[in-house]
Structures are given as structure tokens and as C-alpha cells.
Amino acid sequence: MGSRGGARGLFARWRTDYDFKTFINSSGSMLVTAAFAVYNGWLGVAHASPWHGGICVYYILLFLLRLIVIRAERASGGSGGSRDRAVLAASALLLLLNLCLIGPFYLMVRSRKPVALTLVPAIAMAAYTTYKVTMAAINLRRRRRSGNRRVRFLRTVNFINALLSIVTLQNTLIMVVGEGDVQSMLPLVATTSGAIWAAMLAISVHGLYNEARHSKSASGEMANASARDRRGHGRKER
């Protein structure tokens, strides 16, 4: 009964506590990301595939930045400043992650991404991608409800990851439906892929700028508070 009641309590908290739900979902996503990194790394080595190698690097960085933020949140006794610095470091890593996508995006535009799907799995992939992007967009909007910077960062990461899924889906559908003939679609693929990558880059740059500004402001406030404490202590001694 105790374990069942505990499970019900956790599930009830997961449903009602937005921050708790974000960290639980991100922890699960982090484990899935690690599995994808290992799988794509193995395919990259086994088949000498630049695509799988590049995606392996992407998943490794995605895993690391989620790990940094989740560990910072779970650290007992961690100060607000140390947690904010963790988000700042993860924001810098997010920018690096998006820059590392140049290679995979180029391979997709040049139709060098291996595709081994038939039409039915491709349609299922389209349905899942639509759901993923929709939920990521909704949660990106809802993140304003939370005052936790780690929560807002994780929701932003999920949205950027969903944008990558759009480009991957586009490439997959062209290869499956068009039977590999993408030359006529090259201008459209290049334009949409470039626009989405630019959006991902802009989001990560904006996030890094905000975190750097917040960190600088918080450091200034801490320095001012420390100076006031020293002045107050000096007056007491006199």
C-alpha cells in the first residue's frame, strides 16, 4: 500500500507540478538521448557514415547539456549563483550543439543521409513529428509560468530538438516519396533547412545572451550585498 500510495503521489505531482514534470520528462529524454548517441556512433563506425557520426556528436552534446542542468537542479545545498552558472554553461553548449549541426544539415540537403524507410513508417514518423513539434511549441509558450531558469532552458532545448525533427522528416519524405530524386527539390530543401537552422541558431544565441546578462546582473547584486555586509560589520566593530 505504501509503495502504491507513493507512486500515486508522484504521478499526481507529475500532473500538477509543471517544474517537477519538466525535470522528470527531461531525465527520461536524457536516457533516450544517450541510447541514440551510442546507436548512431556504432552505425557511424560500422558503416563509415558521416551522417551517423555527426548525429552521434549532436546527441552527445544534447545529453551533456541536459545532464548539466538536471544535476545542477538536484544538487543539494547548491546556491542560486552556481545553478545560474550551470544554465549559462549549458547555454554555451547549446550554441556549440547548433553549430555542430552544419555538417548533418549539409548532408541532408545533398541527400546523403541514409534512408531505409518505406512509405508507411515514413507517414508514422510524420505523425509523431507533428505531435512532437506541437507539444514542444506549447511547452515553450507555457514555460513563462515557471520562475525556474532551468525549467525554461530545458523547454527551449526540447523545442530546438523538435525543429531538427522537421528537417529530418522533410528529407525522409523526399527520399521515400520521390524515390531518391531530390535534384528538383534541392532549392526548396536548402531554403527550408537553412531557415530552420538559422532559427535554431538565433534561439540559442538569444538564450546565451540572456543567461550571460542575468549572470552578470546576479554577480553585481551579490558583490553589492557583500559590500553592504562588510560596511555594516565595520560599523558594529566601531
Number of C-alpha atoms within 10 A of each C-alpha: 6 7 8 9 10 11 12 12 12 15 13 11 14 17 11 11 12 16 18 15 17 18 21 13 12 22 17 10 16 21 13 13 21 17 16 18 24 15 13 20 22 16 17 18 12 10 10 12 17 18 21 23 20 21 20 24 18 23 23 19 22 24 22 18 25 24 17 17 26 22 14 20 20 11 11 8 6 11 10 12 13 14 21 22 17 21 30 24 17 25 25 19 19 29 19 16 20 23 15 16 19 13 14 20 23 16 17 20 24 15 20 16 20 15 14 10 14 13 13 10 11 19 15 11 18 19 11 14 19 16 13 18 20 14 15 21 19 12 19 18 13 13 21 12 12 12 10 13 15 25 25 21 24 23 22 23 23 20 23 23 18 21 21 19 19 19 19 19 18 16 25 26 20 16 22 17 12 12 9 15 13 17 12 9 12 13 12 13 21 15 12 15 23 17 12 16 21 13 14 23 20 14 19 25 18 13 20 21 15 14 23 19 13 15 18 12 12 15 13 12 12 13 12 12 12 12 12 12 12 12 11 11 11 10 9 8 6 5
